Amino acid sequence: MRRCIVFAVALALSATVPAYAHGGGLDKHGCHHDRKRGGYHCHRGSAPAAAWAPAATRSHARPALSSSWTPATATPSGGGAFANCSAARAAGAAPVRRGDPGYSRRLDRDGDGVGCE
């Protein structure tokens, strides 16, 4: 009988605690990429339509480069990846896309191919 009461109290207390799917890693819209299933979903109700559109329908068009842009100022010194996003921003290269000089997976927190966003 005592075990039943303890179990009932434990069950009642656990029902009042909110359960979270994960600890964070959400973008500015409250969304993230699901690495296990390959989806993109949101946890906040105020995400704009473009933020929660399926990955296949979203376009990642690059902005037009201005005539003052030169590769020498937007590449990291030493030829590798930028040390961090502050260095990429200081060089005027942020956001850094996969395939661009200076891109590294460690600069891309959500794994979407765009670092320092």
Secondary structure by P-SEA (a helix, b strand, c coil): caaaaaaaaaaaaaaabbbbcccccccccccccccccbbbbbccccccccccccccccccccccccccccccccccccccccccaaaaaaacccccccccccccccccccccccccc
